[in-house]
Amino acid sequence: MATWNSRGLRGSTLEEMVNRTNAYYQDRGLALIQKIPTPITPVKMDKEHRQITLAYFEKRSTVDYIGAVQGIPVCFDAKECVADTFPLQNVHEHQVGFMQAFERQEGIAFLLIYYSERNTFYYMRFPELFRFWKRMEEGGRKSIRYEELDPRFFMEMEKGYQVPYLNAMDLDLLLRESGSA
């Protein structure tokens, strides 16, 4: 059973940026994306500050976000990475399985990776993630080097807080429709 403590807040800056972006998209009628809460059972509470200080996860989470963009089902997970090497251990097997099943239902699944040292985002299409995942399963690298990524899917923050993933998703859809990778 996995345990949670305050270290779990490491990605909260990224989560806040994605949540604000989702609100921006929703306000403009472009997308409806919801954060999926991870069910936890509190073990220890700080009653003075009314905060959970220790808890365990009730079950495995699938992805961080799910919703629709202009009628297209979308799911994605947001990950933060300090170094130029993204460890695949940050993605769990059950998440890959969920994203694969989601894609089979004609949805779009992807990872949003925030390279905090570079202050840049990357939209990793599920087929790209799956290729790196298979490489790892076959005994290859257990991480993804920054240089291996498709330069077309890097994104810069907009307006100081927005993650423009819809732009990358447009390119993803274009490539899917044309049959090119």
Residue pairs with C-beta under 8 A, 6 or more apart in sequence:
1 56
1 57
2 56
2 57
3 43
3 54
3 55
3 56
3 57
4 40
4 52
4 54
4 55
4 56
4 57
5 53
5 54
6 53
10 80
11 78
11 79
11 80
13 80
14 78
14 79
14 80
14 112
14 114
15 35
15 64
15 78
16 161
17 114
17 157
17 161
17 162
17 163
18 35
18 64
18 65
18 78
18 112
18 163
19 35
20 161
20 162
21 161
21 162
21 163
21 164
21 165
22 31
22 33
22 34
22 35
22 65
22 67
24 162
25 31
25 33
25 69
25 166
26 32
26 33
30 69
30 70
30 166
31 67
31 68
31 69
31 70
31 74
31 166
32 67
32 68
33 65
33 66
33 67
33 68
33 69
33 74
34 65
34 66
34 67
35 64
35 65
36 61
36 62
36 63
36 64
36 65
36 66
38 57
38 61
39 57
39 58
39 59
40 52
40 55
40 56
40 57
40 58
41 55
41 56
41 58
42 52
42 54
42 55
43 54
43 55
43 56
44 52
44 53
44 54
44 55
45 51
45 52
45 53
46 52
46 53
60 92
60 94
61 95
62 75
62 94
62 95
62 98
63 75
63 76
63 77
63 95
63 98
63 99
63 109
64 76
64 77
64 78
65 74
65 75
65 76
65 77
65 78
66 73
66 74
66 75
67 73
67 74
67 75
68 74
69 108
69 166
69 169
72 107
72 108
72 173
73 102
73 105
73 106
73 107
73 108
74 107
74 108
74 109
74 169
75 98
75 99
75 102
75 107
75 108
75 109
76 109
76 110
76 111
76 112
76 165
77 91
77 95
77 99
77 111
77 112
78 111
78 112
78 114
79 86
79 90
79 91
79 111
79 112
79 113
79 114
80 113
80 114
80 116
81 87
81 90
81 113
81 114
81 115
81 116
82 115
82 116
82 117
83 117
84 115
84 117
84 118
84 145
84 146
84 147
85 143
85 144
85 145
85 146
86 113
86 143
86 144
86 146
87 142
87 143
88 132
88 133
88 136
88 142
88 143
88 144
89 142
91 111
91 129
91 133
96 129
96 130
96 133
98 109
99 109
99 126
99 129
100 109
100 126
100 130
102 109
103 109
103 126
108 126
108 169
108 172
108 173
109 126
110 123
110 124
110 125
110 126
110 129
110 165
110 168
110 169
110 172
111 122
111 123
111 124
111 129
112 121
112 122
112 123
112 124
112 163
112 165
113 121
113 122
113 124
114 120
114 121
114 122
114 163
115 121
115 122
115 146
119 157
120 154
120 155
120 156
120 157
121 154
121 155
121 156
121 157
121 163
121 165
122 149
122 153
122 154
122 155
123 153
123 155
123 165
123 168
123 169
123 172
124 149
124 153
125 153
125 172
125 175
127 181
128 149
128 150
132 141
132 144
132 148
135 141
136 142
152 171
153 168
153 171
153 172
155 163
155 164
155 165
155 167
155 168
156 164
157 163
158 164
175 181
